[in-house]
Amino acid sequence: MAEKERFIKADASQQEAIAKQFFTTTRTVRSALNFETNSPFAKTLRAYALNHGCKMYEVTLIDNPYEKVKTL
């Protein structure tokens, strides 16, 4: 079963700049960028981050296809 994880990568200075722009804390920004929250404000923070140079990554976690051993 494949499981997907998404996050937006922003360094500390970018997170501080976003927090300052929206008058919020860096913890709120970090939660939004890690998709821990899904409020309208979190969506706004993510859109702002993507429009200002941050990159979004989607990692797919898959099961080990070599788990079952075949004897030849």
KARA-V804004 format. One record per residue. RES is the residue in three letters. PHI is phi in whole degrees, 0 to 359 (* if undefined). Layout:
BEGIN
((RES | PHI) (RES | PHI))
END
This chain:
BEGIN
((MET | *) (ALA | 271) (GLU | 235) (LYS | 251) (GLU | 231) (ARG | 241) (PHE | 201) (ILE | 250) (LYS | 271) (ALA | 217) (ASP | 284) (ALA | 299) (SER | 293) (GLN | 293) (GLN | 296) (GLU | 295) (ALA | 295) (ILE | 295) (ALA | 298) (LYS | 293) (GLN | 297) (PHE | 256) (PHE | 55) (THR | 223) (THR | 266) (THR | 292) (ARG | 295) (THR | 296) (VAL | 296) (ARG | 299) (SER | 297) (ALA | 293) (LEU | 289) (ASN | 267) (PHE | 59) (GLU | 280) (THR | 239) (ASN | 225) (SER | 283) (PRO | 301) (PHE | 293) (ALA | 296) (LYS | 296) (THR | 296) (LEU | 298) (ARG | 295) (ALA | 297) (TYR | 298) (ALA | 298) (LEU | 294) (ASN | 283) (HIS | 240) (GLY | 99) (CYS | 279) (LYS | 245) (MET | 259) (TYR | 240) (GLU | 233) (VAL | 256) (THR | 256) (LEU | 265) (ILE | 240) (ASP | 290) (ASN | 290) (PRO | 286) (TYR | 257) (GLU | 294) (LYS | 274) (VAL | 265) (LYS | 254) (THR | 266) (LEU | 265))
END
